[in-house]
Amino acid sequence: MPSNAPHHRTGAALYYVLSGTGANTVEGKTEARGPGSFIYEPAGLVHQWGNPGDTPLTFLTFNINQEGVPAVAPDRPATSQ
């Protein structure tokens, strides 16, 4: 599957890849993330995930955000001035 749209989380997230290889894009740089990969994404990090291969990609996502706040936000995070 192609990468999803760029998005960010309202809190931090942890990912653990169980099987397959994902394409994780952060700041325009794409890295292959295979089984056993453990990824930390801080709150507000704009990123994308995709599966460029034929093998299903299976990973666990742990969202660390405030209760009642959606975990994923489609727009870019607000910047401080």
C-alpha positions as CSV (number, residue, x, y, z in Angstrom):
1,M,0.0,0.0,0.0
2,P,1.2,3.5,-0.6
3,S,2.1,5.7,2.3
4,N,-0.8,7.3,4.2
5,A,-1.2,11.1,4.3
6,P,1.2,13.1,6.5
7,H,-0.1,13.4,10.0
8,H,0.9,13.8,13.6
9,R,-0.2,12.5,16.9
10,T,-1.5,14.7,19.7
11,G,0.8,12.8,22.1
12,A,3.8,10.5,21.7
13,A,3.6,7.0,20.1
14,L,5.6,3.8,20.3
15,Y,5.7,1.4,17.4
16,Y,6.9,-2.2,17.3
17,V,7.0,-4.1,14.0
18,L,5.9,-7.7,14.2
19,S,6.2,-8.7,10.6
20,G,6.7,-7.3,7.1
21,T,8.7,-4.2,6.3
22,G,7.2,-0.7,6.5
23,A,8.3,2.5,5.0
24,N,8.4,5.2,7.7
25,T,8.8,8.7,6.4
26,V,9.8,11.6,8.7
27,E,11.0,15.0,7.5
28,G,11.1,13.8,3.9
29,K,13.4,10.8,4.8
30,T,12.0,7.3,4.3
31,E,13.5,4.4,6.3
32,A,12.6,0.7,6.0
33,R,11.4,-0.7,9.4
34,G,11.4,-4.5,9.6
35,P,10.5,-7.1,12.3
36,G,11.8,-6.2,15.7
37,S,12.0,-2.4,14.9
38,F,11.0,-0.3,17.8
39,I,10.3,3.4,17.0
40,Y,9.5,6.3,19.3
41,E,7.7,9.3,17.9
42,P,7.3,12.4,20.0
43,A,4.1,14.4,20.1
44,G,3.7,16.7,17.0
45,L,6.1,14.8,14.7
46,V,4.7,14.8,11.2
47,H,5.2,11.3,9.7
48,Q,3.8,8.7,7.3
49,W,3.7,4.9,7.1
50,G,3.4,2.7,4.0
51,N,4.0,-0.9,2.9
52,P,6.0,-1.0,-0.3
53,G,6.2,-4.8,-0.3
54,D,4.0,-7.8,-1.0
55,T,4.1,-9.1,2.6
56,P,1.5,-7.8,5.0
57,L,2.9,-5.3,7.5
58,T,1.9,-5.9,11.1
59,F,2.8,-3.6,13.9
60,L,1.7,-2.5,17.3
61,T,1.1,1.1,18.1
62,F,1.0,2.5,21.6
63,N,-0.5,6.0,21.8
64,I,0.5,8.2,24.8
65,N,-2.0,11.0,24.7
66,Q,-4.5,12.7,27.0
67,E,-7.7,10.9,27.7
68,G,-10.5,12.1,25.4
69,V,-8.2,13.6,22.9
70,P,-8.0,11.9,19.5
71,A,-4.6,10.2,19.0
72,V,-4.1,11.3,15.3
73,A,-4.5,14.8,13.9
74,P,-4.5,15.2,10.1
75,D,-3.2,18.8,10.1
76,R,0.2,20.1,10.9
77,P,0.9,20.8,14.6
78,A,0.6,24.4,15.8
79,T,3.9,26.2,16.1
80,S,4.8,28.3,19.1
81,Q,5.5,32.0,18.4
